[in-house]
Amino acid sequence: MEAPLTTLLHSAEGAVVIACALSEDYVAVTLDDHSVHVLSAHSGDYKSRFTDPNGIAWSVALAADLVLVGSVDGSLTAYDIPHGKIHSSMPGPPKASRSSVISLLKVLRPSSPLTVLAASEDGKLRVPNFDNQQCTLVLEGGHSSGLFGVHAISEKKVLSAAYEGSLCSWNLETGKLDWQLKFEVAMHALELAADGTIIVGFRDGRIKILSGNDRSELAVFAAHEKVVNGMRLYDDLLVSTGTDGWARVWSTQGCKPLRQVKMFDKSFVSRCMFGPWLIAAGKNGGPVDDVCGLDSCVSSWRVDGNSPEDVIDLSAAVPSVWKVDCIDDKVVAWLVIRGKPAVQIWPAVMINEHK
């Protein structure tokens, strides 16, 4: 297999990745040295590099030719990638605090008009308008801590989930809360099926499947010995990953795994579906916060059972892999190479050859 396209980021010594995003044309990454980097998703070449004047950019998203960042002071900034300048910005609260941090940005509609949700650590969601530099809606009262997931139910409704165990449905026209569920156990994973079925993964290793119509419980089962830290859907299969290093495939009724494999000795860090292949980043040794040893890698596993059960390593062992993501024709990983933050891009043809 040929080597992936690799770009070492122009960063301060010791800088680490904070947030990552991928679109058809761009790869974006923010570092803790206040820098925002945008690369071509096709060649890996630099397109723009910005310095966030508001502090560390804690979240990032891509929409057409804009890179959107949410900062630790609660501010929001849109950068124009082709022209290398700020398109618009919105300040954070007058007295910024830890709860002001914009920890999640979700693009619901990339253009005409651009619709984005910005979630802060106090559990509030804002709908910013980057053209008039104002927030058109503030969704509050559903969560009291940071969110980890947002899914669009329809053009007018969204589903949001917070680590504390709260799950909410919002009306984007009125800004009102449609309904709320509160679980006693912390949540770490959320998926929304095409038919509206809601799937939640918990800290205690359980997965719960709920009806999208009335939120009634369709199934609940023990999926992992430790935290369910990610889930993805492929056709009518549910793929779950855990901090125990196992990947498991379930029917959407759950209860008994159809297939399973130990992909990492330690925890999964990130995952995406590339066709029937689970592409995942994880750790194979050392403590979770160890960035010295060569104990992380990017690996793949076919979830539909139409190939041998072997796990295939796509990357060499590196100190850290922060995230993997996929779109139709490529897989991207954000990782450390030779002590520097880097981006690696595998075009589809390279993944197919490796399979």
MARMARKOL-817016 format. One record per residue (C-alpha): residue in one letter; x, y, z. Coordinates in steps of 0.2 Angstrom, whole numbers, padded with zeros to 4 digits, always signed. Layout:
BEGIN
aXYZ
...
END
This chain:
BEGIN
m+0000+0000+0000
e+0006+0017-0004
a+0009+0030+0010
p-0005+0041+0014
l-0004+0060+0010
t+0004+0067+0026
t+0006+0086+0031
l+0015+0091+0046
l+0006+0107+0054
h+0015+0123+0056
s+0014+0124+0075
a+0023+0129+0091
e+0034+0116+0099
g+0023+0104+0109
a+0007+0110+0102
v-0008+0098+0103
v-0024+0096+0093
i-0040+0103+0101
a-0053+0101+0087
c-0055+0094+0069
a-0067+0095+0055
l-0068+0088+0037
s-0078+0093+0022
e-0077+0088+0003
d-0064+0101+0000
y-0056+0105+0016
v-0048+0098+0032
a-0048+0109+0047
v-0039+0108+0064
t-0036+0119+0079
l-0021+0118+0091
d-0018+0124+0108
d-0006+0138+0102
h-0022+0148+0096
s-0019+0143+0078
v-0032+0137+0065
h-0026+0127+0050
v-0035+0123+0034
l-0028+0110+0021
s-0035+0104+0005
a-0044+0088+0007
h-0038+0082-0010
s-0019+0086-0009
g-0016+0089+0009
d-0008+0106+0004
y-0010+0122+0015
k-0025+0133+0010
s-0025+0145+0025
r-0018+0147+0043
f-0026+0159+0055
t-0023+0164+0073
d-0038+0165+0084
p-0038+0182+0093
n-0050+0176+0106
g-0039+0162+0113
i-0039+0144+0110
a-0052+0138+0097
w-0061+0124+0106
s-0072+0118+0092
v-0072+0119+0073
a-0083+0116+0059
l-0083+0118+0040
a-0097+0126+0029
a-0093+0129+0010
d-0078+0141+0010
l-0079+0146+0029
v-0071+0138+0044
l-0081+0141+0059
v-0073+0141+0077
g-0079+0142+0094
s-0067+0149+0107
v-0064+0146+0126
d-0071+0164+0129
g-0088+0160+0121
s-0084+0169+0105
l-0088+0163+0088
t-0078+0167+0072
a-0080+0163+0054
y-0065+0164+0043
d-0065+0165+0024
i-0053+0152+0018
p-0050+0158+0000
h-0046+0176+0005
g-0037+0171+0022
k-0047+0183+0033
i-0061+0185+0045
h-0078+0184+0038
s-0087+0189+0054
s-0086+0187+0073
m-0098+0187+0088
p-0091+0191+0105
g-0094+0179+0120
p-0102+0184+0136
p-0095+0200+0146
k-0088+0189+0160
a-0082+0173+0152
s-0079+0158+0162
r-0076+0139+0160
s-0095+0137+0156
s-0093+0149+0142
v-0082+0138+0132
i-0090+0133+0115
s-0087+0115+0115
l-0097+0109+0100
l-0101+0116+0083
k-0114+0107+0072
v-0118+0113+0054
l-0136+0109+0051
r-0137+0117+0034
p-0120+0122+0025
s-0128+0136+0014
s-0144+0145+0009
p-0145+0150+0023
l-0131+0144+0034
t-0138+0136+0049
v-0126+0131+0064
l-0128+0126+0082
a-0115+0131+0095
a-0116+0122+0111
s-0107+0129+0127
e-0101+0120+0143
d-0116+0128+0152
g-0128+0117+0142
k-0135+0131+0131
l-0136+0130+0112
r-0135+0146+0101
v-0140+0148+0083
p-0128+0161+0076
n-0131+0171+0061
f-0113+0174+0054
d-0120+0187+0041
n-0128+0199+0053
q-0116+0194+0068
q-0131+0190+0080
c-0138+0175+0088
t-0156+0171+0081
l-0160+0159+0095
v-0154+0153+0112
l-0160+0136+0117
e-0159+0134+0136
g-0167+0124+0150
g-0163+0107+0143
h-0146+0104+0149
s-0135+0109+0163
s-0118+0104+0157
g-0108+0101+0141
l-0115+0092+0126
f-0107+0078+0116
g-0120+0075+0102
v-0132+0085+0091
h-0142+0076+0077
a-0155+0084+0065
i-0172+0076+0066
s-0179+0087+0052
e-0176+0104+0045
k-0185+0112+0060
k-0180+0100+0075
v-0164+0094+0082
l-0159+0081+0096
s-0146+0085+0108
a-0137+0075+0122
a-0126+0080+0137
y-0114+0069+0147
e-0125+0072+0162
g-0138+0061+0155
s-0151+0073+0148
l-0158+0070+0130
c-0168+0084+0122
s-0178+0088+0107
w-0179+0106+0101
n-0190+0116+0089
l-0179+0128+0079
e-0193+0139+0074
t-0199+0143+0091
g-0183+0139+0101
k-0194+0129+0113
l-0190+0112+0121
d-0202+0099+0113
w-0197+0085+0126
q-0184+0080+0138
l-0178+0064+0145
k-0166+0062+0160
f-0156+0046+0164
e-0148+0042+0180
v-0132+0036+0172
a-0120+0047+0161
m-0122+0046+0142
h-0107+0046+0131
a-0114+0041+0114
l-0129+0045+0103
e-0135+0039+0086
l-0151+0043+0077
a-0158+0030+0064
a-0166+0035+0048
d-0183+0030+0054
g-0181+0041+0070
t-0176+0027+0082
i-0164+0035+0095
i-0149+0025+0102
v-0140+0030+0117
g-0124+0023+0125
f-0120+0024+0143
r-0105+0025+0155
d-0110+0009+0163
g-0108-0001+0146
r-0127-0002+0142
i-0135+0003+0126
k-0154+0009+0126
i-0164+0009+0110
l-0179+0021+0110
s-0194+0024+0099
g-0193+0040+0090
n-0212+0043+0091
d-0215+0041+0109
r-0198+0038+0117
s-0204+0021+0123
e-0190+0009+0127
l-0188-0004+0113
a-0173-0013+0120
v-0159-0011+0133
f-0144-0022+0134
a-0126-0023+0141
a-0115-0020+0127
h-0097-0017+0135
e-0089-0020+0151
k-0084-0001+0152
v-0090+0015+0144
v-0099+0014+0127
n-0089+0029+0120
g-0096+0028+0102
m-0109+0021+0090
r-0111+0021+0071
l-0125+0014+0060
y-0122+0004+0044
d-0137-0001+0034
d-0148-0011+0048
l-0132-0014+0059
l-0127-0005+0074
v-0108-0004+0078
s-0103+0000+0096
t-0086+0004+0103
g-0080+0005+0121
t-0066+0010+0132
d-0063-0009+0134
g-0056-0009+0116
w-0069-0020+0109
a-0080-0016+0093
r-0097-0025+0092
v-0110-0027+0079
w-0128-0028+0084
s-0145-0029+0075
t-0155-0013+0079
q-0165-0024+0091
g-0148-0027+0100
c-0147-0040+0115
k-0134-0051+0107
p-0119-0046+0096
l-0118-0053+0079
r-0099-0050+0078
q-0086-0043+0089
v-0067-0040+0089
k-0054-0033+0101
m-0047-0019+0090
f-0036-0011+0103
d-0028-0016+0120
k-0034+0000+0128
s-0048+0012+0123
f-0056+0018+0106
v-0053+0036+0103
s-0062+0040+0088
r-0072+0030+0074
c-0081+0032+0057
m-0089+0021+0045
f-0081+0020+0027
g-0094+0009+0018
p-0094-0008+0028
w-0078-0004+0036
l-0076+0003+0054
i-0061+0015+0053
a-0055+0018+0071
a-0042+0026+0081
g-0037+0019+0098
k-0023+0015+0110
n-0014-0001+0112
g-0004+0003+0128
g+0001+0015+0141
p-0011+0026+0151
v-0024+0036+0142
d-0014+0052+0144
d+0003+0045+0139
v+0009+0054+0123
c+0027+0047+0124
g+0025+0029+0119
l+0021+0023+0101
d+0005+0015+0107
s-0009+0023+0096
c-0014+0019+0078
v-0028+0019+0065
s-0036+0002+0061
s-0050-0005+0051
w-0062-0019+0052
r-0076-0025+0041
v-0093-0025+0051
d-0104-0035+0039
g-0095-0052+0040
n-0091-0053+0022
s-0072-0054+0025
p-0060-0062+0037
e-0062-0055+0055
d-0044-0048+0055
v-0041-0030+0060
i-0030-0021+0048
d-0018-0007+0054
l-0019+0008+0042
s-0006+0018+0051
a+0011+0015+0059
a+0011+0016+0078
v+0012+0034+0084
p+0011+0043+0101
s-0007+0049+0098
v-0021+0049+0086
w-0034+0063+0090
k-0048+0059+0078
v-0052+0049+0062
d-0066+0055+0050
c-0072+0049+0033
i-0082+0055+0018
d-0086+0047+0001
d-0069+0046-0006
k-0057+0048+0008
v-0052+0044+0026
v-0043+0057+0036
a-0033+0056+0053
w-0027+0069+0064
l-0011+0062+0074
v+0006+0065+0080
i+0021+0061+0068
r+0039+0064+0074
g+0033+0075+0088
k+0022+0086+0077
p+0004+0088+0075
a+0000+0081+0057
v-0014+0076+0046
q-0015+0060+0035
i-0026+0057+0020
w-0030+0041+0013
p-0039+0042-0004
a-0053+0029-0007
v-0042+0019-0020
m-0028+0017-0006
i-0041+0010+0007
n-0048-0002-0006
e-0031-0008-0011
h-0027-0011+0007
k-0044-0021+0010
END
